[in-house]
Amino acid sequence: MNYWNKITVLGVLVTSLLGCRSGDKAPQFTGKDGEVRLMVVDPGHFHADLLLKQQNASISRDVFVYAPKGVGLTQHLERIQSFNTRPENPTDWNPVVYDGADFLEQMLRHPAGNVVVLAGNNRMKTDYLYKSVSSGLHVLADKPLAINPENFELLLKAVHKAEKEKVMIYDMMTERFAVLNVLQRVIMSDKSLFGVLRADSPEDPAVRLESVHHFFKEVAGKPLIRPAWYYDVNQQGEGLVDVTTHLIDIVHWKCYPEVALDYKKDIQVLGATHWPTVISFEEFAKSTQMTQFPDYLLQYVKDGKLEVYANGNILYKVKDAHVALNVKWNFEAPAGSGDTHTSVIKGTRAVVEVVQDESTGFIPELFLSPAQGVEVADFMQALDMFKNTLAQTYPNVSFQTENDKVRVVVPEEYKKAHEAHFAQVAETFFRYLVQGEMPAWEIPNMLAKYYITTTAFKLANVTK
């Protein structure tokens, strides 16, 4: 493998002339092997690496990386190297690197590929996205695509540019591929079992989700070294605009499947609050391997400890349903646990819950129970009918009664680790490229999602 193959300007020009673009027409895709040529721009987040964890025949083995010298680039290349040299199912990527200070300008002037990958510092991400689609390039981007209201306005412009250039913007929403979310969506689509979303109020919302994450953890079997800027909310974004993107996405994906939401008409952000996670210098050093706080973080340091506004609550209304979101960031998970996700969605006939805590051994489990006022016998009859339908697609899923709830028992064969979902995201996007279009609801719902997060950010900071 050519681990550090520097692109020369001549080399980029030659690659560009080989067929990335022709005149003003966006590249066409037929589905043949190696047709997707990735250009990874300024990788600072490990999600850029996970796209390459498994070989994908659609992707050219030459992966073009445009980035400044630094930890982000070094870690990206080291992970690719680890994927290429692992004993089982090694990959065969050839990273071709341009690390000049003008990396973005070089990529835009002479693109060596046809799909831009964005997963890094979020302060510049929306600008990178806008400039990429303005140059007629497709974009596969890690969340969040906007971290403040100004970014949201630029994202709107990027969407209009993408329509004009006939290119696509696709948000890496990996949670749609988690089997419990898929099963929850299937259950909610069965009106005899779930009914419809229960009539609710701001005080008693039909949908509640909570997500707990950690700054220090392992990725691909190794401790994750965070760049120092990850702790700067002006660069990474607050918790309100980061992890909440996944929560909002799966709420809409489950509750209003394939419905295009209009953020101007269907969404009301009712309230938002935020608070900091306090990080000691010792924890910061462990996470970043730095020997001092950089100057740009000193404004957040109090009594020698770093305050990161990584936690928050959002209450919003989508159509007739109220949704309450809670996101928390701790430094490190207790032994035996990790990131957790819990949710409760109340229907008129059943309640669907994902529980992940001590009671489940910190393994997410899916539960069903009859809604208030629904007879247990009627609920069980509807469940029996649903089992027959589900068996056609998930024949090995079973159901086990535990106290007043029914646990959906999902065999390991259906479960994939979070890291594997990035390959599924990529495969979905590549399929859209071949089809020449995305589902009509994708972009409207992406805009609704970022309208909610950036409006919540504004509300929380007004009341700070």
C-alpha positions as CSV (number, residue, x, y, z in Angstrom):
1,M,0.0,0.0,0.0
2,N,1.2,3.5,-0.8
3,Y,0.6,4.9,2.7
4,W,1.5,8.5,2.1
5,N,1.3,9.1,-1.6
6,K,1.4,12.9,-2.1
7,I,-0.7,14.2,-4.9
8,T,1.1,16.6,-7.2
9,V,-0.8,19.3,-8.9
10,L,-0.1,17.6,-12.2
11,G,-1.4,14.3,-10.8
12,V,-4.6,15.9,-9.8
13,L,-5.0,17.5,-13.2
14,V,-4.5,14.2,-14.9
15,T,-7.0,12.4,-12.6
16,S,-9.5,15.2,-13.2
17,L,-9.2,14.9,-16.9
18,L,-9.9,11.1,-16.7
19,G,-13.6,11.7,-16.2
20,C,-14.6,13.2,-13.0
21,R,-16.7,15.9,-14.7
22,S,-17.5,16.7,-18.3
23,G,-18.4,20.3,-19.0
24,D,-21.2,21.4,-16.7
25,K,-22.8,17.9,-16.3
26,A,-22.6,16.2,-13.0
27,P,-21.0,12.7,-13.1
28,Q,-23.3,9.8,-14.0
29,F,-23.3,6.5,-12.2
30,T,-24.1,3.1,-13.6
31,G,-23.2,0.9,-10.6
32,K,-20.1,-0.6,-12.0
33,D,-17.2,-1.4,-9.7
34,G,-14.8,1.4,-8.7
35,E,-17.1,4.0,-10.1
36,V,-17.4,6.0,-6.9
37,R,-14.2,8.0,-6.3
38,L,-14.1,9.4,-2.8
39,M,-12.5,12.7,-1.8
40,V,-12.2,12.9,1.9
41,V,-11.9,16.5,3.0
42,D,-10.2,17.5,6.3
43,P,-11.0,14.3,8.2
44,G,-11.1,15.1,11.9
45,H,-13.8,12.6,13.0
46,F,-13.4,8.8,13.0
47,H,-16.7,8.5,11.1
48,A,-14.7,9.3,7.9
49,D,-12.5,6.3,8.7
50,L,-15.5,3.9,9.4
51,L,-16.8,4.4,5.8
52,L,-13.6,2.5,4.8
53,K,-13.6,-0.2,7.4
54,Q,-14.9,-2.7,4.9
55,Q,-14.1,-3.0,1.2
56,N,-16.9,-1.8,-1.1
57,A,-16.7,-2.8,-4.7
58,S,-18.4,0.4,-5.7
59,I,-15.6,2.5,-4.3
60,S,-12.3,3.0,-6.2
61,R,-9.4,1.7,-4.2
62,D,-7.7,5.1,-4.7
63,V,-9.2,7.3,-1.9
64,F,-8.2,10.9,-2.3
65,V,-7.6,12.8,0.9
66,Y,-7.4,16.6,1.0
67,A,-6.4,17.9,4.4
68,P,-4.0,20.0,6.4
69,K,-1.1,18.3,8.2
70,G,-2.2,17.4,11.7
71,V,-3.7,14.8,14.1
72,G,-6.9,14.5,12.1
73,L,-5.1,13.5,8.9
74,T,-2.6,11.3,10.7
75,Q,-5.3,9.3,12.6
76,H,-7.3,8.9,9.4
77,L,-4.3,7.4,7.6
78,E,-3.4,5.2,10.5
79,R,-6.9,3.7,10.7
80,I,-6.9,3.0,6.9
81,Q,-3.5,1.3,7.4
82,S,-4.9,-0.8,10.2
83,F,-7.9,-1.8,8.1
84,N,-5.5,-2.8,5.2
85,T,-3.2,-4.8,7.4
86,R,-5.6,-6.6,9.8
87,P,-5.4,-10.4,9.6
88,E,-9.0,-11.1,8.7
89,N,-10.8,-9.5,5.7
90,P,-8.1,-6.8,5.1
91,T,-9.1,-3.9,2.9
92,D,-7.0,-2.6,-0.1
93,W,-7.4,1.1,0.0
94,N,-4.7,3.4,-1.5
95,P,-4.9,6.8,0.2
96,V,-3.7,9.5,-2.2
97,V,-3.0,12.6,-0.1
98,Y,-2.7,16.3,-0.7
99,D,-1.8,18.1,2.5
100,G,-1.0,21.6,1.4
101,A,-2.6,24.6,3.1
102,D,-4.7,25.2,0.0
103,F,-6.2,21.7,0.2
104,L,-9.8,22.8,-0.3
105,E,-9.0,25.1,-3.2
106,Q,-7.0,22.3,-4.8
107,M,-9.9,19.9,-4.4
108,L,-12.4,22.3,-5.9
109,R,-10.2,23.4,-8.8
110,H,-9.0,19.9,-9.8
111,P,-11.3,17.3,-8.2
112,A,-9.7,13.8,-8.4
113,G,-13.0,12.2,-7.4
114,N,-16.8,12.6,-7.7
115,V,-18.1,12.2,-4.1
116,V,-16.9,14.5,-1.3
117,V,-16.8,13.0,2.2
118,L,-17.1,15.4,5.1
119,A,-16.5,14.3,8.7
120,G,-14.5,16.7,10.8
121,N,-14.5,20.1,12.3
122,N,-18.0,21.3,12.1
123,R,-17.2,25.0,12.1
124,M,-16.2,24.8,8.4
125,K,-18.4,21.8,7.4
126,T,-21.3,23.8,6.0
127,D,-19.0,26.0,4.0
128,Y,-17.2,22.9,2.6
129,L,-20.5,21.5,1.7
130,Y,-21.8,24.6,0.0
131,K,-18.6,25.0,-2.0
132,S,-18.5,21.3,-3.0
133,V,-22.1,21.2,-4.4
134,S,-21.5,24.6,-6.1
135,S,-18.6,22.9,-7.9
136,G,-21.0,20.1,-9.1
137,L,-19.8,17.4,-6.6
138,H,-22.0,15.0,-4.6
139,V,-21.5,15.2,-0.8
140,L,-21.7,12.4,1.7
141,A,-21.5,14.2,5.1
142,D,-21.4,13.2,8.7
143,K,-23.7,15.0,11.1
144,P,-24.1,17.8,12.0
145,L,-24.4,19.7,8.7
146,A,-25.2,22.9,10.6
147,I,-24.3,24.0,14.2
148,N,-26.0,27.4,14.4
149,P,-28.7,29.5,12.7
150,E,-26.1,31.1,10.3
151,N,-25.1,27.6,9.2
152,F,-28.7,26.6,8.6
153,E,-29.1,29.6,6.2
154,L,-26.0,28.4,4.3
155,L,-27.4,24.9,4.3
156,L,-30.6,26.2,2.6
157,K,-28.4,27.8,0.0
158,A,-26.4,24.6,-0.5
159,V,-29.6,22.6,-1.0
160,H,-30.7,25.1,-3.7
161,K,-27.3,24.9,-5.3
162,A,-27.4,21.1,-5.3
163,E,-30.7,21.1,-7.1
164,K,-29.3,23.5,-9.7
165,E,-26.2,21.4,-10.2
166,K,-28.1,18.1,-10.1
167,V,-26.0,16.7,-7.3
168,M,-26.9,15.1,-4.0
169,I,-26.3,15.9,-0.3
170,Y,-26.7,12.9,1.9
171,D,-26.5,13.0,5.7
172,M,-25.0,9.9,7.4
173,M,-28.0,8.8,9.5
174,T,-26.6,5.5,10.7
175,E,-29.4,4.9,13.4
176,R,-31.9,4.0,10.6
177,F,-29.9,0.8,10.2
178,A,-30.0,-0.3,13.9
179,V,-32.2,-3.3,14.0
180,L,-34.2,-2.2,17.1
181,N,-35.1,1.1,15.3
182,V,-36.1,-0.9,12.2
183,L,-38.3,-3.2,14.3
184,Q,-39.8,-0.3,16.2
185,R,-40.7,1.3,12.9
186,V,-42.3,-1.9,11.6
187,I,-44.3,-2.2,14.9
188,M,-45.5,1.4,14.7
189,S,-46.7,0.8,11.1
190,D,-49.1,-1.9,12.3
191,K,-52.3,0.1,13.2
192,S,-53.9,-2.9,14.9
193,L,-51.0,-3.3,17.3
194,F,-49.7,0.2,17.8
195,G,-52.6,2.4,16.7
196,V,-51.5,5.9,15.9
197,L,-49.5,8.4,18.0
198,R,-51.5,9.1,21.2
199,A,-52.9,12.6,21.7
200,D,-50.5,14.4,23.9
201,S,-49.4,17.7,25.5
202,P,-46.1,19.5,26.2
203,E,-46.2,18.2,29.7
204,D,-46.9,14.6,28.6
205,P,-45.3,14.1,25.1
206,A,-46.0,11.1,23.0
207,V,-42.3,10.7,22.2
208,R,-39.4,10.8,24.6
209,L,-35.8,10.0,23.7
210,E,-32.6,10.2,25.7
211,S,-29.0,9.6,24.5
212,V,-25.9,9.4,26.7
213,H,-22.5,9.6,25.1
214,H,-18.9,9.7,26.3
215,F,-15.9,11.7,25.3
216,F,-13.4,9.0,26.0
217,K,-14.0,5.5,24.5
218,E,-12.6,2.9,22.1
219,V,-13.2,2.9,18.3
220,A,-12.1,0.0,16.1
221,G,-10.5,-1.6,19.2
222,K,-8.3,1.4,20.1
223,P,-8.7,4.4,22.5
224,L,-10.1,7.3,20.6
225,I,-7.9,10.4,20.6
226,R,-10.1,13.5,20.3
227,P,-8.7,16.6,18.6
228,A,-8.7,19.5,21.1
229,W,-11.2,21.4,19.0
230,Y,-13.7,18.7,19.7
231,Y,-14.2,20.3,23.1
232,D,-14.8,23.8,21.6
233,V,-18.5,24.2,21.0
234,N,-17.8,26.9,18.4
235,Q,-16.0,24.2,16.3
236,Q,-17.7,20.9,17.2
237,G,-21.1,22.4,18.1
238,E,-23.1,22.0,21.3
239,G,-24.8,18.8,22.3
240,L,-28.1,20.3,21.2
241,V,-26.9,20.4,17.6
242,D,-24.8,17.2,17.5
243,V,-26.2,13.9,18.7
244,T,-29.8,15.3,18.7
245,T,-29.6,15.1,14.8
246,H,-29.8,11.3,15.1
247,L,-32.7,11.4,17.7
248,I,-34.8,13.8,15.5
249,D,-34.1,11.8,12.4
250,I,-35.3,8.5,13.8
251,V,-38.3,10.2,15.4
252,H,-39.5,11.5,12.1
253,W,-38.4,8.3,10.3
254,K,-40.6,6.2,12.6
255,C,-43.5,8.5,13.3
256,Y,-43.9,9.9,9.8
257,P,-42.3,7.4,7.5
258,E,-41.7,8.7,3.9
259,V,-43.6,11.9,4.7
260,A,-41.9,15.1,3.6
261,L,-42.0,17.5,6.5
262,D,-42.1,21.3,5.9
263,Y,-40.1,23.0,8.7
264,K,-42.1,26.2,8.2
265,K,-45.5,24.6,8.6
266,D,-45.0,21.3,10.4
267,I,-42.5,22.1,13.1
268,Q,-42.6,24.2,16.3
269,V,-39.7,24.4,18.6
270,L,-41.2,25.1,22.0
271,G,-38.2,25.2,24.3
272,A,-34.6,24.2,24.9
273,T,-32.0,24.3,27.7
274,H,-28.4,23.3,28.0
275,W,-25.7,22.8,30.6
276,P,-22.0,21.9,30.6
277,T,-20.0,18.8,31.2
278,V,-17.1,19.6,33.4
279,I,-13.8,18.1,32.3
280,S,-10.7,18.1,34.4
281,F,-7.4,18.8,32.8
282,E,-6.3,15.2,33.5
283,E,-9.3,13.9,31.6
284,F,-8.7,16.4,28.8
285,A,-5.1,15.3,28.5
286,K,-6.1,11.6,28.5
287,S,-8.5,12.2,25.7
288,T,-6.4,14.5,23.5
289,Q,-2.8,13.7,24.6
290,M,-2.2,17.4,24.9
291,T,-0.1,19.0,27.6
292,Q,-2.2,22.1,28.1
293,F,-5.5,23.7,27.1
294,P,-5.1,25.5,23.8
295,D,-5.8,29.2,23.9
296,Y,-9.2,29.0,22.2
297,L,-10.5,26.8,25.1
298,L,-9.4,29.1,27.9
299,Q,-12.6,31.1,27.7
300,Y,-14.4,27.9,28.9
301,V,-12.0,27.1,31.7
302,K,-13.1,27.8,35.3
303,D,-11.0,26.9,38.3
304,G,-8.8,24.8,36.1
305,K,-11.6,22.7,34.7
306,L,-13.2,22.9,31.2
307,E,-16.9,23.5,30.8
308,V,-18.3,22.0,27.6
309,Y,-21.9,22.7,26.7
310,A,-22.5,19.2,25.5
311,N,-25.9,18.5,27.3
312,G,-29.3,19.7,26.5
313,N,-33.1,19.3,26.3
314,I,-35.4,20.1,23.4
315,L,-39.1,20.1,23.3
316,Y,-40.7,20.5,19.9
317,K,-43.9,19.7,18.1
318,V,-44.0,17.9,14.7
319,K,-47.4,18.0,13.2
320,D,-49.7,17.0,16.2
321,A,-47.1,15.2,18.2
322,H,-44.9,16.6,21.0
323,V,-41.3,15.3,21.2
324,A,-39.0,15.6,24.2
325,L,-35.3,15.0,23.6
326,N,-32.5,14.7,26.2
327,V,-28.8,14.4,25.3
328,K,-26.0,14.0,27.8
329,W,-22.2,13.7,27.5
330,N,-20.1,12.3,30.3
331,F,-16.3,11.9,30.1
332,E,-16.1,8.1,30.4
333,A,-18.6,5.3,30.8
334,P,-18.7,3.2,34.0
335,A,-17.0,-0.2,33.6
336,G,-19.2,-2.6,31.6
337,S,-21.3,0.1,30.0
338,G,-21.0,2.5,27.2
339,D,-23.1,4.9,25.2
340,T,-26.8,4.4,25.8
341,H,-30.1,5.2,24.1
342,T,-33.6,5.0,25.5
343,S,-36.9,5.9,24.0
344,V,-40.6,5.7,24.7
345,I,-43.2,6.2,22.0
346,K,-46.8,6.1,23.0
347,G,-49.5,4.9,20.6
348,T,-53.3,4.7,21.1
349,R,-53.1,0.9,21.4
350,A,-49.5,0.1,22.5
351,V,-46.4,1.7,23.9
352,V,-43.0,0.9,22.3
353,E,-39.9,1.3,24.4
354,V,-36.1,0.9,24.0
355,V,-34.4,0.3,27.4
356,Q,-30.7,0.3,27.9
357,D,-29.6,0.5,31.5
358,E,-28.5,-1.7,34.4
359,S,-31.7,-3.8,34.1
360,T,-30.7,-4.9,30.6
361,G,-27.0,-5.2,31.3
362,F,-26.5,-2.0,29.2
363,I,-27.7,-3.9,26.1
364,P,-30.5,-2.1,24.3
365,E,-33.8,-4.1,24.5
366,L,-37.1,-3.5,22.8
367,F,-40.4,-3.8,24.8
368,L,-44.1,-3.6,24.0
369,S,-47.0,-3.0,26.4
370,P,-50.7,-2.2,26.0
371,A,-51.6,1.5,26.0
372,Q,-53.7,2.9,28.9
373,G,-57.3,1.7,28.5
374,V,-56.4,-1.2,26.1
375,E,-57.3,-4.7,27.4
376,V,-54.4,-7.1,27.7
377,A,-56.3,-9.8,25.8
378,D,-56.9,-7.4,22.9
379,F,-53.3,-6.3,22.9
380,M,-52.1,-10.0,22.9
381,Q,-54.4,-10.8,20.0
382,A,-53.1,-8.0,17.9
383,L,-49.5,-9.1,18.8
384,D,-50.2,-12.6,17.7
385,M,-51.4,-11.4,14.3
386,F,-48.3,-9.1,14.0
387,K,-46.0,-12.0,14.8
388,N,-47.2,-13.8,11.6
389,T,-46.5,-10.7,9.5
390,L,-43.1,-10.1,11.0
391,A,-42.0,-13.7,10.5
392,Q,-42.0,-13.1,6.8
393,T,-39.0,-10.7,7.1
394,Y,-37.6,-11.5,10.5
395,P,-38.4,-15.2,11.0
396,N,-36.2,-15.7,14.1
397,V,-37.4,-12.7,16.1
398,S,-39.5,-14.0,19.1
399,F,-41.5,-12.4,21.9
400,Q,-41.2,-13.0,25.7
401,T,-43.6,-11.8,28.3
402,E,-41.8,-10.2,31.3
403,N,-44.1,-8.9,34.0
404,D,-46.5,-6.4,32.3
405,K,-44.4,-6.0,29.2
406,V,-43.4,-8.1,26.2
407,R,-39.7,-8.2,25.2
408,V,-38.9,-8.4,21.5
409,V,-36.1,-11.0,21.5
410,V,-33.7,-10.2,18.6
411,P,-31.1,-12.9,17.8
412,E,-27.5,-11.9,17.3
413,E,-27.6,-12.6,13.6
414,Y,-29.8,-9.5,13.1
415,K,-27.6,-7.2,15.1
416,K,-24.7,-5.2,13.7
417,A,-22.4,-3.0,15.6
418,H,-22.7,0.8,15.1
419,E,-19.5,0.9,13.1
420,A,-21.0,-1.5,10.5
421,H,-23.8,0.9,9.8
422,F,-21.5,3.3,8.0
423,A,-21.1,0.8,5.2
424,Q,-24.9,0.5,5.0
425,V,-25.2,4.3,4.8
426,A,-22.7,4.4,1.9
427,E,-24.5,1.6,0.1
428,T,-27.8,3.4,0.3
429,F,-26.2,6.6,-1.0
430,F,-24.5,4.8,-3.9
431,R,-27.8,3.3,-4.8
432,Y,-29.3,6.8,-5.0
433,L,-26.5,7.9,-7.2
434,V,-27.2,5.1,-9.7
435,Q,-30.9,5.9,-9.6
436,G,-30.2,9.5,-10.1
437,E,-32.4,10.7,-7.3
438,M,-33.2,10.4,-3.6
439,P,-36.6,9.8,-2.0
440,A,-38.6,13.0,-2.1
441,W,-38.8,13.2,1.7
442,E,-35.0,13.1,2.3
443,I,-34.1,16.7,1.8
444,P,-37.2,18.3,3.4
445,N,-36.7,16.1,6.5
446,M,-33.0,17.0,6.6
447,L,-33.9,20.7,6.6
448,A,-36.6,20.1,9.3
449,K,-34.0,18.3,11.5
450,Y,-31.5,21.1,11.3
451,Y,-34.1,23.8,11.7
452,I,-35.0,22.2,15.0
453,T,-31.5,21.8,16.3
454,T,-30.3,25.3,15.3
455,T,-33.5,27.0,16.6
456,A,-33.0,25.1,19.9
457,F,-29.4,26.3,20.0
458,K,-30.6,29.8,19.6
459,L,-33.3,29.5,22.3
460,A,-30.9,27.9,24.8
461,N,-28.3,30.6,24.4
462,V,-30.8,33.4,24.7
463,T,-31.8,32.0,28.1
464,K,-28.2,31.1,29.2
